Amino acid sequence: MQSTAISKRLPLLQEADLDGKVVLVRFDHNVVQKGVIKDPFRIDKTLGTLYYILDRGGRPILMTHVGRPRDKKTGNITCSPKDSVEPIVEYLKRKLYIEFLIPECEIYPETGISGIENSIYRAIEDLKNRKIGGIYLPNTRWFQGEEGEGFSRDNFAVLLSDLADVYVNDAFGSWQPHVSTYDITKFIPSYAGHLMQQEIQNLNNVINPERPFLAIIAGSKYDTKIRPLYAIYDKADHLILGGVLYNAYLCAKYGISIKGIADEDIEIAKELVRTDEKTQKILELPYVIESDTTDGKIEGKFRSISLNDFKKGKQYGYILDINPKSFSDEKVSKAVLHAKTIFVNAVMGLTPYFPDGSKALDETIDRNKSALKLYGGGDTLQEFKNLCPGLYLSVLESSKYYFFTGGGTVLKAIEQGSPYGLKPVQALMENKARLGKSM
């Protein structure tokens, strides 16, 4: 039913005529750090879309952003090898035995790549004549127009659209309305890739969950998570907090001070405490790990403390993890084991030094075999794989688990109450409406 609902709103890849067409595909392959692929998960999740395009006779041009090469203050673009797409192309070559060409473009100091150069057009001719398997454009954020304004942006959108017959957005994790995710849809037929469709379907399971619904949210910054936190608080039957979110909450509720927690975060958390006095959705994890330092897990400098021992007005050290026995607490374990939907966007401790809380969380959640378990992307997924590699491999294809590729996008959609409010998704829907009128 969900796929039918999506097809009514979004133009889907499976509706596109791809035979003999040049297909420009925007992926979220932002997995390169310092010139090395940290984790190919996001690449692997897009292979279905790539296979489909090739199978239907499409000639693919791929593109992604890598890192943040543009200085927000000056607007200068630094095109460093550490932000190149070369490692991605090498990975795809090993994985698919397909040669993807990266066109050579002139890079200007501070301004990056000015536009679409002749090397790209020559590569497209080779692509059409099947001399190469595909093209992978340089990092989209190396192009002046990608995040630019005015003429540079408009010009880049037109030039980019002129490269292909069809555009496909499969970059769920890239929700910002840049040229390669948004503006381009104004000019050529545009479709949602298979991963984009899959992510939206599973987002609906978070936004309209089967109940009881347990949400587990953590973060290193309170102010960036507060709006999605309140949105998911309204939906959840139970809520577990971790990281700075939990520490700020504890300060606000118990009148204590915790090292590293800003006064403004505590003030914001007081509203959450007042809200929860009425609904009592927040499940407190009763045992936490206090440390004298953030430099590591140093013998004699960390200890487990109980919330029952908190004394108003007292200053505590850094609280850097959750004691695993917290998940054996009757209220906590009951909520986890009886939930029908569990959403996790959380790392419980300061990794890599304090991994025990996160590991215990994942193992406790897995004991609930009937619930649908949805994990946000980014650090949440990375720590799951690092701490519970055997469990991760065993559930990777399970219908009871889903791992999102873009944690920030998930939170943005939750905050808005719908994935259809995301600008790139709106652009696809508007493209469908325009195409419908022209037929």
Backbone hydrogen bonds in HBPLUS format (Angstrom, degrees):
<---DONOR---> <-ACCEPTOR-->    atom                        ^
c    i                          cat <-CA-CA->   ^        H-A-AA   ^      H-
h    n   atom  resd res      DA  || num        DHA   H-A  angle D-A-AA Bond
n    s   type  num  typ     dist DA aas  dist angle  dist       angle   num
A0005-ALA N   A0001-MET O   2.98 MM   4  6.32 152.4  2.05 147.5 155.4     1
A0006-ILE N   A0002-GLN O   2.89 MM   4  6.22 153.2  1.96 151.5 159.0     2
A0007-SER N   A0003-SER O   2.96 MM   4  6.16 159.1  2.01 145.0 150.4     3
A0008-LYS N   A0004-THR O   3.17 MM   4  6.40 136.2  2.37 141.3 151.7     4
A0009-ARG N   A0006-ILE O   2.95 MM   3  5.31 140.0  2.11 107.1 118.6     5
A0010-LEU N   A0006-ILE O   2.68 MM   4  5.69 173.6  1.68 174.4 176.8     6
A0192-ALA N   A0011-PRO O   2.75 MM 181  6.12 157.7  1.80 153.9 159.2     7
A0015-GLU N   A0012-LEU O   2.90 MM   3  5.49 162.0  1.93 119.4 125.3     8
A0013-LEU N   A0192-ALA O   2.98 MM 179  5.54 143.6  2.12 158.6 147.3     9
A0016-ALA N   A0013-LEU O   2.99 MM   3  5.41 164.6  2.02 117.0 122.1    10
A0021-LYS N   A0018-LEU O   2.90 MM   3  5.14 167.4  1.91 129.4 130.6    11
A0020-GLY N   A0057-GLY O   2.90 MM  37  5.45 151.8  1.98 119.8 123.8    12
A0059-ARG N   A0021-LYS O   2.79 MM  38  6.02 163.2  1.82 163.0 163.8    13
A0165-ASP N   A0022-VAL O   2.86 MM 143  5.37 156.4  1.91 139.9 146.9    14
A0166-VAL N   A0022-VAL O   3.26 MM 144  6.53 157.0  2.31 159.2 161.0    15
A0023-VAL N   A0059-ARG O   2.93 MM  36  5.78 159.4  1.98 131.0 137.4    16
A0061-ILE N   A0023-VAL O   2.80 MM  38  6.00 158.2  1.85 155.1 152.7    17
A0024-LEU N   A0166-VAL O   2.88 MM 142  6.21 164.2  1.90 165.9 161.5    18
A0168-VAL N   A0024-LEU O   2.83 MM 144  6.20 155.2  1.89 159.8 162.3    19
A0025-VAL N   A0061-ILE O   2.80 MM  36  6.09 168.2  1.81 165.9 168.8    20
A0063-MET N   A0025-VAL O   3.00 MM  38  6.28 128.2  2.27 167.6 172.6    21
A0026-ARG N   A0168-VAL O   2.89 MM 142  6.32 162.9  1.92 168.2 173.3    22
A0170-ASP N   A0026-ARG O   2.90 MM 144  5.86 163.2  1.92 157.8 163.2    23
A0027-PHE N   A0063-MET O   2.90 MM  36  6.11 167.4  1.92 176.3 177.7    24
A0031-VAL N   A0029-HIS O   2.76 MM   2  5.49 134.5  1.96 109.3  94.4    25
A0038-LYS N   A0031-VAL O   2.90 MM   7  5.87 162.8  1.93 177.4 175.0    26
A0033-GLN N   A0036-VAL O   2.77 MM   3  5.32 168.2  1.78 154.9 153.2    27
A0036-VAL N   A0033-GLN O   3.09 MM   3  5.32 158.0  2.14 108.2 115.1    28
A0035-GLY N   A0082-LYS O   3.29 MM  47  3.96 144.4  2.43 117.9 107.9    29
A0043-ILE N   A0040-PRO O   2.93 MM   3  5.20 120.7  2.29 106.7 122.5    30
A0044-ASP N   A0040-PRO O   2.88 MM   4  6.12 168.0  1.89 166.6 170.3    31
A0045-LYS N   A0041-PHE O   3.00 MM   4  6.22 150.9  2.08 150.8 158.4    32
A0046-THR N   A0043-ILE O   2.98 MM   3  5.46 151.4  2.06 112.2 121.1    33
A0047-LEU N   A0044-ASP O   3.21 MM   3  5.36 161.7  2.25 106.9 112.4    34
A0049-THR N   A0046-THR O   3.13 MM   3  5.53 122.4  2.48 106.7 119.3    35
A0050-LEU N   A0046-THR O   3.21 MM   4  6.57 160.4  2.25 151.2 156.9    36
A0051-TYR N   A0047-LEU O   2.79 MM   4  5.97 166.8  1.80 157.1 160.2    37
A0052-TYR N   A0048-GLY O   3.01 MM   4  6.12 159.3  2.06 143.3 149.2    38
A0053-ILE N   A0049-THR O   3.06 MM   4  6.31 160.6  2.10 150.6 154.7    39
A0054-LEU N   A0050-LEU O   3.10 MM   4  6.35 166.6  2.12 153.8 157.0    40
A0055-ASP N   A0051-TYR O   2.81 MM   4  5.97 159.1  1.85 154.1 160.7    41
A0056-ARG N   A0052-TYR O   2.98 MM   4  6.14 145.9  2.10 147.0 155.2    42
A0058-GLY N   A0053-ILE O   2.78 MM   5  5.04 150.0  1.87 165.9 155.5    43
A0057-GLY N   A0054-LEU O   3.14 MM   3  5.24 159.6  2.18 108.2 110.4    44
A0135-ILE N   A0060-PRO O   3.16 MM  75  6.57 157.9  2.21 147.6 154.4    45
A0062-LEU N   A0135-ILE O   2.71 MM  73  6.09 166.4  1.73 162.2 160.0    46
A0137-LEU N   A0062-LEU O   2.93 MM  75  6.24 158.1  1.98 171.3 164.5    47
A0140-THR N   A0064-THR O   3.00 MM  76  5.86 173.8  2.00 141.3 142.8    48
A0078-THR N   A0069-PRO O   2.97 MM   9  5.20 165.9  1.99 139.1 142.0    49
A0071-ASP N   A0076-ASN O   2.79 MM   5  5.33 165.2  1.82 161.3 164.9    50
A0075-GLY N   A0071-ASP O   2.66 MM   4  5.02 145.9  1.77 143.3 153.3    51
A0077-ILE N   A0110-GLU O   2.69 MM  33  4.88 160.2  1.72 117.7 123.8    52
A0083-ASP N   A0080-SER O   2.90 MM   3  5.55 163.5  1.92 121.7 127.3    53
A0084-SER N   A0081-PRO O   3.12 MM   3  5.02 161.4  2.16 111.2 110.3    54
A0088-ILE N   A0085-VAL O   2.97 MM   3  5.31 124.3  2.29 108.7 123.4    55
A0089-VAL N   A0085-VAL O   3.08 MM   4  6.43 157.3  2.13 156.6 163.6    56
A0090-GLU N   A0086-GLU O   2.96 MM   4  6.21 160.9  1.99 157.6 162.7    57
A0091-TYR N   A0087-PRO O   3.01 MM   4  6.17 150.6  2.10 138.3 146.1    58
A0092-LEU N   A0088-ILE O   2.94 MM   4  6.23 161.7  1.97 153.2 157.6    59
A0093-LYS N   A0089-VAL O   2.95 MM   4  6.13 151.5  2.04 146.1 154.1    60
A0094-ARG N   A0090-GLU O   3.10 MM   4  6.35 158.0  2.15 145.9 150.7    61
A0095-LYS N   A0091-TYR O   2.89 MM   4  6.06 149.3  1.98 146.7 156.5    62
A0096-LEU N   A0092-LEU O   2.76 MM   4  5.66 163.5  1.79 150.3 154.0    63
A0097-TYR N   A0093-LYS O   2.82 MM   4  4.79 138.8  1.99 127.0 135.3    64
A0133-GLY N   A0099-GLU O   3.20 MM  34  5.28 131.1  2.45 145.4 156.2    65
A0101-LEU N   A0134-GLY O   2.93 MM  33  6.36 160.4  1.97 146.5 143.6    66
A0136-TYR N   A0101-LEU O   2.85 MM  35  5.87 165.8  1.87 140.4 142.7    67
A0108-TYR N   A0112-GLY O   2.81 MM   4  4.92 176.0  1.81 134.6 134.4    68
A0111-THR N   A0108-TYR O   3.28 MM   3  5.52 137.8  2.47 111.6 123.3    69
A0112-GLY N   A0108-TYR O   2.91 MM   4  4.92 138.3  2.08 156.7 145.9    70
A0113-ILE N   A0142-TRP O   2.77 MM  29  5.82 170.0  1.78 148.5 151.9    71
A0144-GLN N   A0113-ILE O   2.91 MM  31  5.92 165.2  1.93 162.6 160.8    72
A0120-ILE N   A0117-GLU O   2.99 MM   3  5.64 139.8  2.16 115.6 125.1    73
A0122-ARG N   A0118-ASN O   2.89 MM   4  6.17 160.2  1.93 157.9 163.2    74
A0123-ALA N   A0119-SER O   3.07 MM   4  6.16 150.4  2.16 135.0 143.1    75
A0124-ILE N   A0120-ILE O   3.01 MM   4  6.29 146.1  2.13 144.1 153.0    76
A0125-GLU N   A0121-TYR O   3.19 MM   4  6.55 148.0  2.29 144.3 151.7    77
A0126-ASP N   A0122-ARG O   3.21 MM   4  6.58 156.2  2.27 146.8 152.5    78
A0127-LEU N   A0123-ALA O   2.88 MM   4  6.15 144.9  2.00 142.6 153.5    79
A0128-LYS N   A0124-ILE O   2.87 MM   4  6.14 158.7  1.92 151.4 155.6    80
A0129-ASN N   A0125-GLU O   3.03 MM   4  6.22 147.6  2.14 142.6 151.5    81
A0131-LYS N   A0126-ASP O   2.80 MM   5  5.02 158.7  1.84 157.8 156.1    82
A0130-ARG N   A0127-LEU O   3.08 MM   3  4.99 158.8  2.12 104.3 108.3    83
A0142-TRP N   A0139-ASN O   2.85 MM   3  5.45 164.2  1.87 122.4 126.6    84
A0143-PHE N   A0140-THR O   3.18 MM   3  5.67 158.8  2.23 109.8 116.0    85
A0146-GLU N   A0143-PHE O   3.26 MM   3  5.67 144.1  2.40 110.4 119.3    86
A0148-GLY N   A0145-GLY O   3.14 MM   3  4.57 150.6  2.23  91.8 100.5    87
A0179-VAL N   A0146-GLU O   3.29 MM  33  5.05 171.7  2.30 138.8 141.2    88
A0154-ASP N   A0150-GLY O   3.05 MM   4  6.29 174.8  2.06 160.9 162.1    89
A0155-ASN N   A0151-PHE O   2.76 MM   4  5.75 167.2  1.78 159.0 163.1    90
A0156-PHE N   A0152-SER O   3.14 MM   4  6.06 155.1  2.20 132.6 139.3    91
A0157-ALA N   A0153-ARG O   3.03 MM   4  6.27 157.0  2.09 152.2 158.3    92
A0158-VAL N   A0154-ASP O   3.14 MM   4  6.43 159.3  2.19 149.0 153.5    93
A0159-LEU N   A0155-ASN O   2.94 MM   4  6.15 172.5  1.95 156.2 158.5    94
A0160-LEU N   A0156-PHE O   2.84 MM   4  5.85 158.6  1.89 148.1 154.3    95
A0161-SER N   A0157-ALA O   3.08 MM   4  6.17 158.0  2.13 141.6 147.5    96
A0162-ASP N   A0158-VAL O   3.05 MM   4  6.27 139.7  2.21 144.7 155.7    97
A0163-LEU N   A0160-LEU O   3.17 MM   3  5.57 158.3  2.22 108.2 114.9    98
A0164-ALA N   A0161-SER O   3.40 MM   3  5.97 156.8  2.46 112.8 117.4    99
A0167-TYR N   A0189-PRO O   2.91 MM  22  6.19 161.9  1.95 161.9 165.5   100
A0191-TYR N   A0167-TYR O   2.91 MM  24  6.34 144.0  2.04 143.5 154.7   101
A0169-ASN N   A0191-TYR O   2.88 MM  22  6.30 162.4  1.92 169.6 173.8   102
A0193-GLY N   A0169-ASN O   2.98 MM  24  5.70 172.0  1.99 130.6 130.4   103
A0174-SER N   A0171-ALA O   3.05 MM   3  5.49 162.9  2.08 115.4 120.9   104
A0178-HIS N   A0176-GLN O   2.93 MM   2  5.84 127.5  2.21 112.0  96.3   105
A0181-THR N   A0178-HIS O   3.18 MM   3  5.39 150.5  2.27 105.1 113.9   106
A0182-TYR N   A0178-HIS O   2.76 MM   4  5.53 133.1  1.98 155.9 167.6   107
A0184-ILE N   A0179-VAL O   3.17 MM   5  5.89 158.2  2.22 157.7 154.4   108
A0185-THR N   A0182-TYR O   3.20 MM   3  5.95 150.3  2.29 119.5 126.1   109
A0186-LYS N   A0183-ASP O   3.05 MM   3  5.85 168.1  2.06 124.5 128.3   110
A0187-PHE N   A0184-ILE O   3.13 MM   3  5.85 172.2  2.14 123.4 125.7   111
A0197-GLN N   A0193-GLY O   3.08 MM   4  6.37 158.2  2.13 151.3 157.2   112
A0198-GLN N   A0194-HIS O   2.96 MM   4  6.18 157.7  2.01 145.9 152.2   113
A0199-GLU N   A0195-LEU O   2.84 MM   4  6.07 162.6  1.87 160.8 164.5   114
A0200-ILE N   A0196-MET O   3.10 MM   4  6.27 160.4  2.14 147.3 152.2   115
A0201-GLN N   A0197-GLN O   2.98 MM   4  6.21 160.3  2.02 150.3 155.8   116
A0202-ASN N   A0198-GLN O   3.08 MM   4  6.32 159.6  2.13 147.9 152.7   117
A0203-LEU N   A0199-GLU O   2.83 MM   4  6.04 139.2  2.00 142.4 154.7   118
A0204-ASN N   A0200-ILE O   3.12 MM   4  6.39 146.6  2.24 145.6 152.7   119
A0205-ASN N   A0202-ASN O   3.04 MM   3  5.06 133.7  2.26  94.2 107.0   120
A0206-VAL N   A0203-LEU O   2.93 MM   3  5.15 144.2  2.06 103.5 114.6   121
A0207-ILE N   A0203-LEU O   2.89 MM   4  6.22 165.0  1.91 159.0 163.3   122
A0208-ASN N   A0204-ASN O   2.77 MM   4  5.55 149.9  1.86 136.9 145.2   123
A0340-LYS N   A0212-PRO O   2.81 MM 128  5.35 163.9  1.83 144.2 149.3   124
A0341-THR N   A0212-PRO O   3.24 MM 129  6.59 155.9  2.30 156.3 156.6   125
A0237-ASP N   A0213-PHE O   2.84 MM  24  5.23 161.4  1.87 144.3 150.6   126
A0238-HIS N   A0213-PHE O   3.23 MM  25  6.60 153.9  2.30 154.7 154.4   127
A0214-LEU N   A0341-THR O   2.91 MM 127  6.27 165.6  1.93 166.7 167.2   128
A0343-PHE N   A0214-LEU O   2.95 MM 129  6.42 158.4  1.99 157.9 164.9   129
A0215-ALA N   A0238-HIS O   3.07 MM  23  6.45 164.3  2.10 152.7 155.3   130
A0240-ILE N   A0215-ALA O   2.91 MM  25  6.35 159.0  1.95 156.3 163.3   131
A0216-ILE N   A0343-PHE O   2.80 MM 127  6.14 153.1  1.87 164.1 172.8   132
A0345-ASN N   A0216-ILE O   2.84 MM 129  6.12 173.1  1.85 176.2 178.6   133
A0217-ILE N   A0240-ILE O   2.94 MM  23  6.40 152.0  2.02 168.6 170.2   134
A0242-GLY N   A0217-ILE O   2.99 MM  25  6.26 128.1  2.27 141.5 143.7   135
A0218-ALA N   A0345-ASN O   3.04 MM 127  6.40 151.1  2.13 147.8 139.0   136
A0244-VAL N   A0219-GLY O   2.92 MM  25  5.81 135.0  2.12 156.1 168.6   137
A0225-LYS N   A0222-TYR O   3.11 MM   3  5.47 146.1  2.23 108.3 118.2   138
A0226-ILE N   A0222-TYR O   3.13 MM   4  6.05 121.2  2.49 150.7 166.1   139
A0229-LEU N   A0225-LYS O   2.79 MM   4  5.74 146.1  1.91 151.5 162.9   140
A0230-TYR N   A0226-ILE O   3.00 MM   4  6.21 157.5  2.05 148.8 152.4   141
A0231-ALA N   A0227-ARG O   3.07 MM   4  6.30 155.9  2.13 148.6 155.9   142
A0232-ILE N   A0228-PRO O   2.93 MM   4  6.10 158.2  1.98 148.2 152.8   143
A0233-TYR N   A0229-LEU O   2.83 MM   4  5.95 140.1  1.99 140.2 152.6   144
A0234-ASP N   A0230-TYR O   3.09 MM   4  6.27 154.1  2.16 144.8 148.8   145
A0235-LYS N   A0232-ILE O   3.16 MM   3  5.04 124.8  2.48  90.9 104.8   146
A0236-ALA N   A0232-ILE O   2.90 MM   4  5.97 150.0  1.99 150.9 158.3   147
A0239-LEU N   A0281-LYS O   2.94 MM  42  5.74 155.3  2.01 133.3 131.1   148
A0283-LEU N   A0239-LEU O   2.78 MM  44  5.94 162.4  1.81 155.3 159.9   149
A0246-TYR N   A0242-GLY O   3.31 MM   4  4.68 157.6  2.36 103.1 106.7   150
A0247-ASN N   A0243-GLY O   3.04 MM   4  6.35 163.8  2.07 152.8 158.0   151
A0248-ALA N   A0244-VAL O   2.86 MM   4  5.93 164.2  1.88 153.0 156.3   152
A0249-TYR N   A0245-LEU O   3.10 MM   4  6.23 154.2  2.17 139.4 146.8   153
A0250-LEU N   A0246-TYR O   2.85 MM   4  6.13 158.1  1.90 153.6 159.2   154
A0251-CYS N   A0247-ASN O   2.98 MM   4  6.24 158.3  2.03 147.4 153.0   155
A0252-ALA N   A0248-ALA O   2.97 MM   4  6.17 160.6  2.01 147.9 153.1   156
A0253-LYS N   A0249-TYR O   2.87 MM   4  6.07 155.5  1.93 152.1 158.9   157
A0254-TYR N   A0250-LEU O   2.91 MM   4  5.78 168.1  1.92 150.2 154.2   158
A0255-GLY N   A0251-CYS O   2.94 MM   4  5.30 125.9  2.24 135.0 142.3   159
A0313-GLY N   A0255-GLY O   2.74 MM  58  5.80 165.3  1.77 142.3 147.4   160
A0257-SER N   A0314-LYS O   3.01 MM  57  6.28 161.5  2.05 155.9 154.6   161
A0316-TYR N   A0257-SER O   2.73 MM  59  5.98 162.2  1.76 152.3 158.0   162
A0261-ILE N   A0258-ILE O   3.16 MM   3  5.82 156.7  2.21 144.6 144.3   163
A0259-LYS N   A0316-TYR O   3.14 MM  57  6.35 146.1  2.26 135.1 144.0   164
A0265-ASP N   A0262-ALA O   3.11 MM   3  5.33 125.7  2.42 100.6 113.9   165
A0266-ILE N   A0262-ALA O   3.18 MM   4  6.57 152.2  2.26 148.0 155.8   166
A0267-GLU N   A0263-ASP O   2.95 MM   4  6.27 154.5  2.02 150.0 156.8   167
A0268-ILE N   A0264-GLU O   3.08 MM   4  6.30 158.4  2.13 142.6 147.8   168
A0269-ALA N   A0265-ASP O   2.95 MM   4  6.14 154.6  2.01 144.0 151.4   169
A0270-LYS N   A0266-ILE O   3.06 MM   4  6.31 130.7  2.31 142.0 153.8   170
A0270-LYS N   A0267-GLU O   3.26 MM   3  5.30 137.7  2.45  95.5 106.7   171
A0271-GLU N   A0268-ILE O   3.27 MM   3  5.91 142.5  2.42 112.3 119.7   172
A0272-LEU N   A0269-ALA O   3.00 MM   3  5.10 117.4  2.41  97.6 113.0   173
A0273-VAL N   A0269-ALA O   2.99 MM   4  6.37 153.3  2.06 151.8 159.6   174
A0274-ARG N   A0270-LYS O   2.95 MM   4  6.24 160.2  1.99 149.0 153.7   175
A0275-THR N   A0271-GLU O   2.92 MM   4  6.16 157.4  1.97 147.0 153.5   176
A0276-ASP N   A0272-LEU O   2.90 MM   4  6.09 157.2  1.95 148.1 154.2   177
A0277-GLU N   A0273-VAL O   3.08 MM   4  6.29 127.3  2.37 141.9 154.7   178
A0277-GLU N   A0274-ARG O   3.31 MM   3  5.28 141.0  2.47  94.7 105.3   179
A0278-LYS N   A0275-THR O   3.30 MM   3  5.96 150.8  2.39 112.0 118.3   180
A0280-GLN N   A0276-ASP O   2.71 MM   4  4.73 146.2  1.82 125.0 135.9   181
A0307-LEU N   A0286-PRO O   2.98 MM  21  5.41 157.4  2.03 150.7 154.2   182
A0323-ASN N   A0287-TYR O   2.98 MM  36  5.31 156.5  2.04 124.9 130.6   183
A0288-VAL N   A0305-ILE O   2.99 MM  17  5.57 159.2  2.03 163.1 166.1   184
A0305-ILE N   A0288-VAL O   2.85 MM  17  5.57 163.9  1.87 163.0 168.5   185
A0289-ILE N   A0321-ASP O   2.87 MM  32  5.01 167.0  1.89 136.9 135.2   186
A0320-LEU N   A0289-ILE O   2.93 MM  31  5.89 137.2  2.12 160.8 172.3   187
A0290-GLU N   A0303-ARG O   2.79 MM  13  5.40 154.3  1.86 170.5 171.2   188
A0303-ARG N   A0290-GLU O   2.84 MM  13  5.40 148.8  1.94 152.2 161.7   189
A0291-SER N   A0318-TYR O   2.65 MM  27  5.12 156.5  1.70 153.1 161.8   190
A0318-TYR N   A0291-SER O   2.93 MM  27  5.12 134.7  2.13 172.4 160.5   191
A0292-ASP N   A0301-LYS O   2.80 MM   9  5.39 157.4  1.85 163.7 167.2   192
A0301-LYS N   A0298-ILE O   2.89 MM   3  5.47 158.1  1.94 144.0 145.7   193
A0309-ASP N   A0306-SER O   3.00 MM   3  5.46 154.9  2.06 110.5 118.2   194
A0310-PHE N   A0307-LEU O   3.09 MM   3  5.36 166.1  2.11 110.8 115.2   195
A0314-LYS N   A0311-LYS O   3.03 MM   3  5.71 156.9  2.08 145.0 146.5   196
A0350-LEU N   A0320-LEU O   2.87 MM  30  5.44 147.9  1.97 155.3 157.9   197
A0326-SER N   A0323-ASN O   2.84 MM   3  5.75 168.0  1.85 132.5 136.7   198
A0327-PHE N   A0324-PRO O   3.07 MM   3  5.87 155.4  2.13 121.6 126.3   199
A0328-SER N   A0325-LYS O   3.04 MM   3  5.22 159.0  2.09 105.3 111.8   200
A0329-ASP N   A0326-SER O   3.17 MM   3  5.37 158.4  2.22 103.1 109.7   201
A0333-SER N   A0329-ASP O   2.85 MM   4  5.95 175.7  1.85 174.3 173.5   202
A0334-LYS N   A0330-GLU O   3.02 MM   4  5.92 155.6  2.09 142.2 149.5   203
A0335-ALA N   A0331-LYS O   3.12 MM   4  6.21 157.9  2.18 140.0 145.6   204
A0336-VAL N   A0332-VAL O   3.03 MM   4  6.31 158.3  2.08 153.0 159.1   205
A0337-LEU N   A0333-SER O   2.92 MM   4  5.99 168.6  1.93 151.6 154.9   206
A0338-HIS N   A0334-LYS O   2.99 MM   4  5.94 138.0  2.17 143.6 152.8   207
A0372-LEU N   A0340-LYS O   2.92 MM  32  6.24 162.1  1.96 144.4 142.2   208
A0342-ILE N   A0372-LEU O   2.86 MM  30  6.19 163.7  1.88 163.4 163.3   209
A0374-LEU N   A0342-ILE O   2.80 MM  32  6.16 168.8  1.81 169.8 173.6   210
A0344-VAL N   A0374-LEU O   2.83 MM  30  6.22 162.7  1.86 162.5 167.0   211
A0376-GLY N   A0344-VAL O   2.72 MM  32  6.02 167.6  1.73 166.3 165.4   212
A0354-PHE N   A0350-LEU O   2.81 MM   4  5.23 156.7  1.86 140.6 145.0   213
A0359-LYS N   A0355-PRO O   3.11 MM   4  6.32 165.8  2.14 160.3 164.7   214
A0360-ALA N   A0356-ASP O   2.96 MM   4  6.10 163.3  1.99 150.3 154.9   215
A0361-LEU N   A0357-GLY O   2.96 MM   4  6.13 150.9  2.05 143.0 151.4   216
A0362-ASP N   A0358-SER O   3.04 MM   4  6.34 167.2  2.06 155.3 156.4   217
A0363-GLU N   A0359-LYS O   3.04 MM   4  6.23 163.2  2.07 151.9 156.8   218
A0364-THR N   A0360-ALA O   2.92 MM   4  5.99 151.5  2.00 144.9 152.5   219
A0365-ILE N   A0361-LEU O   2.96 MM   4  6.19 162.7  1.99 155.2 159.7   220
A0366-ASP N   A0362-ASP O   3.09 MM   4  6.27 153.0  2.16 143.3 150.2   221
A0367-ARG N   A0364-THR O   3.12 MM   3  5.36 143.8  2.25 102.4 112.8   222
A0368-ASN N   A0365-ILE O   3.04 MM   3  5.69 157.2  2.09 116.8 123.3   223
A0373-LYS N   A0400-LYS O   2.72 MM  27  5.91 172.1  1.72 151.8 154.7   224
A0402-TYR N   A0373-LYS O   2.84 MM  29  6.32 139.0  2.01 159.2 162.3   225
A0375-TYR N   A0402-TYR O   2.79 MM  27  6.20 165.4  1.81 166.6 171.4   226
A0404-PHE N   A0375-TYR O   2.85 MM  29  6.08 166.2  1.87 175.1 175.2   227
A0382-GLN N   A0378-GLY O   3.09 MM   4  6.31 166.8  2.11 154.1 158.3   228
A0383-GLU N   A0379-ASP O   2.90 MM   4  5.98 165.3  1.92 154.6 156.9   229
A0384-PHE N   A0380-THR O   3.16 MM   4  6.33 151.5  2.24 140.2 148.2   230
A0385-LYS N   A0381-LEU O   3.01 MM   4  6.30 161.7  2.04 155.1 158.9   231
A0386-ASN N   A0382-GLN O   2.94 MM   4  6.16 154.3  2.01 145.2 153.1   232
A0387-LEU N   A0383-GLU O   2.83 MM   4  5.78 166.5  1.85 151.0 154.4   233
A0388-CYS N   A0384-PHE O   2.92 MM   4  5.59 154.1  1.98 141.4 148.8   234
A0392-TYR N   A0388-CYS O   2.84 MM   4  6.02 164.7  1.87 161.8 166.9   235
A0393-LEU N   A0389-PRO O   3.04 MM   4  6.21 167.4  2.05 150.1 152.4   236
A0394-SER N   A0390-GLY O   3.07 MM   4  6.21 149.7  2.16 143.2 151.9   237
A0395-VAL N   A0391-LEU O   3.10 MM   4  6.29 133.8  2.32 147.3 158.2   238
A0395-VAL N   A0392-TYR O   3.24 MM   3  5.43 138.7  2.42 100.3 111.0   239
A0396-LEU N   A0392-TYR O   3.03 MM   4  5.86 117.7  2.43 146.9 161.3   240
A0398-SER N   A0395-VAL O   2.91 MM   3  4.81 160.7  1.95 107.2 113.1   241
A0401-TYR N   A0398-SER O   3.29 MM   3  5.51 167.9  2.31 107.2 110.5   242
A0410-VAL N   A0406-GLY O   3.09 MM   4  6.35 154.6  2.16 148.4 155.4   243
A0411-LEU N   A0407-GLY O   3.10 MM   4  6.40 162.9  2.13 151.3 154.6   244
A0412-LYS N   A0408-GLY O   2.98 MM   4  6.18 153.0  2.06 143.0 150.9   245
A0413-ALA N   A0409-THR O   2.92 MM   4  6.14 159.6  1.96 151.6 156.3   246
A0414-ILE N   A0410-VAL O   2.91 MM   4  6.17 155.2  1.97 150.1 157.6   247
A0415-GLU N   A0411-LEU O   2.90 MM   4  6.07 157.9  1.95 146.3 152.3   248
A0416-GLN N   A0412-LYS O   3.06 MM   4  6.34 148.0  2.17 142.4 150.6   249
A0417-GLY N   A0413-ALA O   2.81 MM   4  5.93 122.2  2.15 136.8 153.0   250
A0418-SER N   A0413-ALA O   3.10 MM   5  5.33 125.9  2.41 150.6 152.1   251
A0417-GLY N   A0414-ILE O   3.09 MM   3  4.87 134.5  2.30  91.6 104.8   252
A0421-GLY N   A0418-SER O   3.46 MM   3  5.83 168.2  2.48 108.2 110.4   253
A0422-LEU N   A0419-PRO O   3.32 MM   3  5.79 166.7  2.34 110.9 114.8   254
A0425-VAL N   A0422-LEU O   3.01 MM   3  5.36 122.0  2.36 108.4 123.3   255
A0426-GLN N   A0422-LEU O   2.88 MM   4  6.15 158.4  1.93 158.1 165.4   256
A0427-ALA N   A0423-LYS O   2.92 MM   4  6.17 152.4  1.99 150.7 158.3   257
A0428-LEU N   A0424-PRO O   3.24 MM   4  6.51 147.6  2.36 136.7 143.5   258
A0429-MET N   A0425-VAL O   3.11 MM   4  6.46 157.4  2.16 149.7 155.7   259
A0430-GLU N   A0426-GLN O   2.89 MM   4  6.18 157.0  1.95 153.9 160.3   260
A0431-ASN N   A0427-ALA O   2.96 MM   4  6.14 148.0  2.06 141.0 149.8   261
A0432-LYS N   A0428-LEU O   2.98 MM   4  6.28 152.5  2.05 145.4 152.5   262
A0433-ALA N   A0429-MET O   3.00 MM   4  6.32 153.2  2.08 145.1 152.3   263
A0434-ARG N   A0430-GLU O   2.98 MM   4  6.25 154.8  2.05 145.9 152.2   264
A0435-LEU N   A0431-ASN O   2.92 MM   4  6.17 162.3  1.95 152.3 157.0   265
A0436-GLY N   A0432-LYS O   2.89 MM   4  6.04 153.3  1.97 146.3 153.9   266
A0437-LYS N   A0433-ALA O   3.14 MM   4  6.37 148.0  2.24 142.2 149.6   267
A0438-SER N   A0434-ARG O   3.12 MM   4  6.37 143.2  2.26 142.9 152.8   268
